[in-house]
């Protein structure tokens, strides 16, 4: 090989090596990418249009019937009877429907707009100004979640953990459903999905001991909230309801008090939910209602019946399958979604 050619190859290779080394060093000195912040779960309650879409079945039932009644342009006995029947069909309940109709009648509407405004006002009066915020009395705040099988209890817990996490709270879950292996596994799947710790026990172990251990772990970790899942149970099973009371007593003793006892109710069951709720309130001091599956039913008026009959605030509602579809309950956009003008 010619000396000149050899020198040219050596020089070129050296230059290439220097360029590659410089590029590597420049990349190595770059700052690592900033972590992407976790955005808070969107507040569907603050978006009436979206909420209307999620409650479309109940809205359609009420809207179609109410539209036909208002189209008659007569506020006579037939109108008031028809309005009451419409509310009952949407599972507002007989007692609440009667009260609402009497309130609208007393307002003396002169046209359709005034009648709709009177209906909205009467429904909001039933809900009143109850405190619907989730309590955070001390650290860790303790939430006990109860309900019958199939209401969406465990799923609601996972979504609630995700919401609390997005708000900056550290959450620990307790799987005190020790009778159904699938429930424990389901909760673990949710825990992995939303990035929280779950404490569980052996199959058939004492649920109260699992609840105690979950609280203990949350306290040792310095967590903000511990949410304890319980086995779904029929309200007619006296021994299981007594066991639920035991779990509540153990948690109360360790935590000083339970910040929230949340009863999960399947919105598609309508008035049957009231009988369930009454039995649970006799076993534990229910502080709030979680009303699920409202996107899949025309019985969304049950929220009115629950508050009127039980005097317990609805605190959360489920309006879809997404992780952010468990939302804080706000009566104003809810009533607007049911009977508000287009």
Secondary structure, DSSP 8 states (H G I E B T S, - for coil): --HHHHHHHHHHHHHHHHHHHHHHHHHHTS-------------GGG-HHHHHHHTHHHHHHHHHHHHHHHTT---SHHHHHHHHHHHHHTT--HHHHHHHHHHHHHTT--SHHHHHHHHHHHHHHHHTT---S----SSSEEEEEE--TTSSHHHHHHHHHHHHHHTT--EEEEEE--S-HHHHHHHHHHHHHHT-EEEE--TT--HHHHHHHHHHHHHHHT-SEEEEEE----TT-HHHHHHHHHHHHHHHHHHSS-SEEEEEEEGGGTTHHHHHHHHHHHHS---EEEEE-GGG-S-TTHHHHHHHHH---EEEEE-SSSTT-EEE--HHHHHHHHH---
